[in-house]
Amino acid sequence: MDQMLIRDVVIVGGGPIGLACGIACNKNALSYEIIEKGALVNSLFNYPLNMTFFSTSERLEIGEVPFISHNPKPTRSEALEYYRRVAMHWKLKTRLYEKVLKIKKEKDDFITETDRNNYQSRAVIIATGFYDIPNLMNVPGEDLAKVHHYYKEPHNYFGQKIVVVGAANSAVDVALETWRKGAEVTMVIRENLIGENVKYWVRPDIVNRIRDKDITAFFNSSLKEISETEVEIITPEGIVKFENDFVLAMTGYLPDFPFLKETGIGIGADDMKTPVHNPETMETNIPGLYLAGVVCGGMQTNKWFIENSRVHADKIIEHFKSANN
């Protein structure tokens, strides 16, 4: 920890956008490190095993490396293979399983402290995504072991009574997959219908399953309380209580606002809590500190995706070079 590693740029986050930032550094002969607390593209690695992307493969491409999928929409395993190939093709400098603890500015440089090293750089790019902090329901019993905010595969829910909270793509996928693998599925949905933003090839399936009563759905409803053996739901007709084995709360995730605030980045006072940054350069209120990817949207986690934020990398490096000439 006593050694100080000197780089032009430190990139926090080894997801697709962090990799794109590394590629932009490579192209411009800048020294850099991509620091990731988990595996390469860790958020994608933690997606459900059988997940299919909404986007087509060419919209997930970075670094001019073709993404060839065997399906109309690529799968999680294909995406992991693709981004491994990108990292090898560009010989990206990654520090995996290394957690950033603190970023502070000293005069014109930044000091990034991790659990393994210290880095000094002229710029820092935060591309941390939002998959690490669940958007909690804040109901009694949410801390029970039977409540899961992440979903991997359906097998362990076979023969179980499960509640799926939410009606976005992740909740719909979980409800359908667990039902098809032998779970008794109930959905708890705040809205009055399955939203139009659900994947167009999936929405008719969930609507039909609810209509045919294969899956029970409580619309305009919310969880009131969770116990070891039951759940209570607030519905338009009153409180409903029934037996339950697992609750899968697919209620979304949040950026790491405390980390952003600790670095000195301003957070908007509106409901979206948008971090302060210039959309033309991606620079924050701290000169030389940039944001890239979905973290730029704050609570609006459906604003930025791989396909529309991969351009952030070139914007940042172009601005960095112009500011340091």
N, C-alpha and C positions, 0 to 999 in steps of 0.2 A: 504493500500500500504506500510505501515511501516514494516509489518511482513515479515520476510524472511523465506521461506519454503525450507528446506534442503532435497535434493534428490540425489541419485546416478546419475540418468540420467534424462534429460528433452528431450522430443520428441516433435518437432514442426511439427504439421500436423496430423490430425486424419483420414487420408485415409487408405486403406487396408494395405499399407506398414508401415505407422505409427502404426497401430494396431499390425502388425506382430512384430515390434520392442518392443512394450509393452509386447507381449506374451513372447518374448525372455528374457525380464527383469524378468517377472514372473517366468519363468523356472529356472532362475539363482539367485533367491532371491534378486534381486536388487530393491531398491526403485526408483520410477519414476512417472512422470506425462506426459500424452499425452495432449498437448495444441492445440486446434482447434478453429479457429476464427468463424466457422459456425457450422453446424450440423455434426453429425457423418458421416463419408465418404461424406463430403460436395460436392466434385466434382461429385460423382455419383448421389447424390441427385439432382444436377442441370443438369443432362443429360436430353435429351428429354424423355417425359413420356413413349413413346412406344418403346424406344430403345432396341435393342437386341445386346448382346455382340458378338464379333467375336470369343472369346474363349469359349470352353466348360466349364461346371461348375467346374470340378475337377481341372482345371488349375487356377481357381480363389480362391481355398481353401487356408486357412491359419490356423495354430494352430491345425492341425489334426481334425478339425471340418468338417464333410462331408457336401458338398453343393449339395443338391438334387434339380434338376430342373425338371419341367414338360415338358420342351421343349428341343430339341437338343442343342440349345444355350440359355443360361439364359437371362431373361429380367431384366430391371432396377429394377422393383419392387421386383423380386426374390433376386437380389443382395443386395438391402437395407435390406430385411428381414434376409438374411444370415449374413451380417456383424453386424446387431443388435444382432443376436443370438451368434455370436463369442464374441462380447464385453461382453454379459451377462455370457456366459459360462466361460470365463477367468477372469470375474470380473475386467475388465480393468479399470484403474484409468484415467478417461478422464475429461478434463476441456473444456467443449464445450462453444461456443460463447464467447471465451476469446482470444483476439488478442495479439500476440507477437509484442512488439514495438522495442525492442533492445536486442542484445546479446553481452556481452563483457566479455573478460577474465581478471580475476584479480588473479595474481599469478598462482596457480595451479587449480583454480576453475573458473566456468562460472557464471555470473549473467544474468539471463534472466528476463527482465522486460516486463510485460504485462499491459493491461489496467485495471487489477484487482489485480495482485499479483506480488511479486518478488520471484524468485527461485534461489537458489544456488545449483550447481551440479558439479560433477567431469567431466561429459561429456554432450554434446548436440548433438542430432541427428536431422538434418533438412530433413524432408520428406514431402515437401510442394507441390509437383506436379507442374502443369503449367497451370491450368484451369482458373486462375483469371485475366490474362492480355491478352486481345485479340491482335493478330498480325494485326496491322492496315494496311489498304490499302494506307493511306496517299493521298487521292484524295479529291478535293473540294466537300463539302456536306456530308462527312462521319460523321459529328457531328449532322446531322439532326435526328429528332426523328424517322423517318421512317426507319433508318438503324439499324439493329440488328446484333450483333455479337454472340448472344446466341439464341437458339431455344428451345421451350418447347413443343408446340403442334400445330396442323394445323388449328384448328377451326377459329381463328381470321383472317386467310388469305383466307377464302372462298370468292369467287367472286372478288378477288383482283389480280392485275397484279404485280407479284413479280419477282425479279431477285435474283438468287442464285449464289453467287460467289464461285468458287472452284469446284473440281472434286474428292476430297477424300471421304472417307466413310460418313462423316457427311454431306457433301454437297449433295451427291447422295441420302442419306436417306431423307433429307429435301425436295429435288426436287420431289421425288416420292410420299412422304406422302402428301405434300401440293397439288400436282396435283390431287391425288386421292380424296382429300377432296374439290375439286372445285376451285382451284386457277389456274390462267393462268401463266405458269412457263417458264421463260427464264434462261438458265444457261450461265455464262461467265467463260470461262475456258482458262487458260494460255497455257496449253499443247495442243497437237494435237489430243488427244483421251482420253477416260475414262481409267484411269490407271489400270494395272493388280493387284494392291494391294487392289482394292475395293473388298469387301466381295464377294466371288465366287457365292453365291446364289442370290446376288443383281445385279451384273454387267450385266448379260444378260437382265435383266428387264430395266435398264436405257438405255442401248444401243438400245433396241427395241423401247422404247418410243421416243428416239431421231430420230431413223430411220423412224418411222411412223409419225413424226412431231406432236406427242402429246405434247412433250416438245421441245422448241426451244433451240438450243445450238450454241453458238459462240465459236469456237475453236481458239487457237492462238490469244486470245483476252484479253483485260483488260478494266476495268472501267476507263473512263476519267474524268467524272464529274457526280454528283448527284444533282438534284434540287428537289423541293417539288413535282413536277408533272411528271418529266422526268428523264431519265438517258442517258448519252452519252457513247458509247463503242468504243474503238479503235479495229478495226478488220483488217485482211489482205486486205480487199476490201476498207477500209477507215472508216470514222467516221459514226456510226449508232446512231440515236437518236429515242427514242420512249417513250410512256407514261408508267408510273410506279407508283405503290402505296407503295411498300415496297422493301427494299434491305436486303437480308439475307446473310451477309458476313461470310461464313464458311471457313475462311482463317487461322484457327489454333490459337494457344495460346502460350504464352511465360512464361518461369520461371521468378521469381521475381529477376532479376539480380541486381537491386539497393540494395535489402535487403541482398543478398549474399555478394556483395562488402562491404556493411557497416559492416558486421560481420568480414571482413578481408579475406574472401575466394578469392583466385586468380581466375581470369577468363581467359581462353585461348584466344589468339589473333587471332585464326583462325575463319572462318565463323561460326562454330558450337558453339563458345563461351563456350566450355566445362569447367565447374568448376573444379579447381584443386583438385584431390583426388587420392588415391591409390586404384586401382580396387580390390586388394587382401584384403584390410582391410576397405575400404570406408572412411578412415580418410583423411581429407583435409590437406592443408598446415599448419593448426593450430592444434597442438596436442590436442586430446580430442574432436574435432569438426568433426562430421561425416555427410555424405550425404547418403540418401537412396531413392531408387525409381527413377522415371522419371526425377527428378531434376538433376540427375547425367549426363544426356545427353546434357544439355544446349539447343541449338536450335534444336538438333536432337531428337525431341519429339517422334519420332516413334521407338526409339532404345530400351527403357525400358517400360515394361508393368508389370501388376501384376504378371503374371506367371514367368517371368524371373528375376524379382527384389525382390521377396519375400525372396530370399536367403540372401539379404543384411543384414537383421536383425540379423541372426546368425553370419555372418562374423563380424559385428560391435561388438556385445556383446562378442564374443570370443576374439577379439583384446582388447577390453576395459578391460576384466578380466585379460588378460596376462600383460597388461601395468600397472595394479593397484595391482598386487600381491606383 
